[in-house]
Amino acid sequence: MGHRHVPHCWTLNGTTFLYCGTSTSTKVRVNESPSFNYIHMDDYELNVDIVNSLSLEKEPLIRRTKENVQFVKYRNTRIEHILKAKILS
């Protein structure tokens, strides 16, 4: 959903909302790579991985079961992204 170019997710009233990155554009946030989401659903289980479009490496984004939601990748605020930018190191 949306047009953010950044993988992100949250759950509201039992519904999980997902943003995916941009798979081919280089117009991404600081320290992010182009990416897409790999979604696996099985009954009451939802697993979403972020796949780096350049290296095809997977990184977990969310693991959700009927009883539990685990947000694996913490979403930094915009200022945290800027402060951790490689160009500022």
KOLDOMAR-345424 format. One line per 8 residues: their letters; for each residue y, x, z of C-alpha. Coordinates in steps of 0.25 Angstrom, whole numbers, plus 2048, in hexadecimal, padded with zeros to 3 digits. Layout:
N
A	Y:X:Z; ...
This chain:
89
MGHRHVPH	800:800:800; 80E:804:7FE; 815:810:7F8; 815:81C:802; 80E:827:7FB; 808:82A:809; 7FA:826:80F; 7FC:81D:81B
CWTLNGTT	7F5:812:822; 7F7:808:82D; 7F0:7FC:833; 7F7:7EF:836; 7EF:7E3:83C; 7E2:7E8:837; 7E6:7EB:829; 7E7:7FA:824
FLYCGTST	7F3:7FD:81B; 7F2:80A:812; 7FC:812:80B; 7F6:81C:801; 7FD:829:7FC; 800:82B:7EE; 7F5:831:7E6; 7FC:838:7DB
STKVRVNE	80B:839:7DE; 811:845:7E5; 81B:83D:7EB; 815:83D:7F9; 81A:83F:807; 81C:84D:80D; 80E:854:80F; 806:849:809
SPSFNYIH	7FE:84A:7FC; 7FB:840:7F2; 7F0:837:7F7; 7E8:82A:7F6; 7E0:822:800; 7D1:821:7FF; 7CD:814:806; 7BF:811:80B
MDDYELNV	7BC:803:811; 7AF:7FF:817; 7AE:7F2:81F; 7B7:7F4:82A; 7BA:803:828; 7C6:808:820; 7C7:817:81D; 7D3:81D:815
DIVNSLSL	7D4:82B:811; 7E1:831:80B; 7DC:839:7FE; 7E5:845:7FA; 7E7:843:7EB; 7E8:852:7E8; 7DC:857:7F1; 7D4:84A:7F2
EKEPLIRR	7D3:84D:801; 7D1:841:80A; 7D8:83F:817; 7D6:833:820; 7E1:829:821; 7DA:81D:829; 7CD:819:82F; 7CC:80B:833
TKENVQFV	7C0:803:838; 7C0:7F5:83E; 7C2:7FA:84C; 7CB:806:849; 7D6:80B:841; 7D8:81B:840; 7E4:820:839; 7E0:82E:835
KYRNTRIE	7EC:833:82E; 7F9:832:836; 805:82E:82E; 811:837:831; 81F:831:831; 828:836:825; 830:840:82E; 822:846:833
HILKAKIL	81F:848:824; 82C:84F:822; 82B:858:82E; 81D:85C:82B; 820:85F:81C; 81C:86C:816; 829:86F:811; 82F:86F:81F
S	824:878:825
